[in-house]
Amino acid sequence: MYGQQRCRKIVLFTILIIIFIMAVTKIPLQQTWSRNYLFLSNISDLNDCYYIVKPFFRFLCEKNNSFQPVQLSTNSDNHICYQLYSNKKDADLFSRVHIHFQPFKNRKILFSDIENLSNSCISCHHIQIIQNKLYIVPRANAFNYQTRSRSVKLLIKQMVDTFPNIPDLELFFHVDDAVELPDGFNDVLFNVPIFAFSKTNRTKRGLRPDGIVPMPCFTFWSWPEIRAGRWTKISRSILNTSYNLEYSKRVPKIFWRGVRSWKRIWFLKTARQYPNIMDLAPVSWQKGIDGLAYKASFSYKTLEEHCNYKYLAHLEGSSYSSRLKYLLLCGSPVVYAPIQYWEEYWYHLLKDGENIVFFESAGNEGAFNKTLEFLMQNEEKAKEIGRKGQQLVQDYLNEHAVSCYWWKLLKEYAKLLGYKPSLHRDAIYIDDFLLGVYA
């Protein structure tokens, strides 16, 4: 009750300030609100901001002693997302967005370009945002694997539900490990980008990399098939586990579990020779009949159980592997072995020897042992690398940062459109799509 009364007083006081400013500056009321400020005070000045700030920003209230004063604004020039995730030159979440869109800036995207890509990428998913509402355009041949496409749509929905004034647009995204188009199309640079989970400039597989714009992976919503569940829940669980495990008491081995693939065979063979310092083993999965979660082989360990080890390995999968962010949350240093250098949208924030350890000599047993030897002989350094890797995920891969990245991505993409999108005749509003109540 006291908090509600205080909230009313703050709001009333703010309104009086606005009226006073309008009276002095002679700014009309409509023009004042058209600036689109959500709040005019510094959040760090408020004790009862739970009653004022929409849920997306509640985490600021919980940490208002550690954050710099933040203005809750969706004004484009001073957007809350810029304040939180783009205010450090050496750690700017959005710093590579313009690079991904550079190949498409020679001319505007026309509706004929949209039609061309629609006919060429039949495995792509098609969405529209019209008047700040998300719509799904059903496609019979769109590639679906597990719950990936649904999770991507829910991530976009969360962003649209959070931010006002999203430009009208339509786009295509792909949910396979790599974007594979029909024969003859993989070498074509379409005038419309395809949004996908990762890309690489080091190897030739599928669509040319300059035709791809990386988007947040489906796991930032959920990954129920491997028992990870919602990202917000599993990330908290891993963090809590990490906080309860002193680094000095963790098992002094490098640990890895995952599906066997050609990129991982050398590491698995090497680990068998050094069981005292390496615990790397494959896991096989079988689809269960009683729900989404798959059944795992005996070598399976939960993501939380990874935190029991002092060193963790991250090995590429078929293309990329989405496991990295989970491993970093343990606070143990992660040894990352890129083979084909598949990158997610946030990999530019990784810094060798600071928040991760790169191992780029797969096949060199001596070099691998030397890397582990360095970590074992420099425990404080290893601990610091682990701590900074953990902090990276907390600061830049929380659910709010993911929504902000989607906001920035679509804001820049919309600038490329040279036509005004109109609602597709088959478009289904996202809520109806999720509930399955459409005809």
Beta strands, then each sheet from edge to edge (+ up, - down):
strand 1: 37-42
strand 2: 71-73
strand 3: 125-130
strand 4: 133-137
strand 5: 169-173
strand 6: 194-196
strand 7: 212-214
strand 8: 222-223
strand 9: 229-230
strand 10: 251-258
strand 11: 278-282
strand 12: 285-286
strand 13: 295-296
strand 14: 309-315
strand 15: 334-337
strand 16: 357-358
strand 17: 428-429
sheet 1: 1+ 2-
sheet 2: 7+ 6+ 5+ 3- 4+ 17-
sheet 3: 8+ 9-
sheet 4: 11+ 10+ 14+ 15+ 16+
sheet 5: 12+ 13-
end
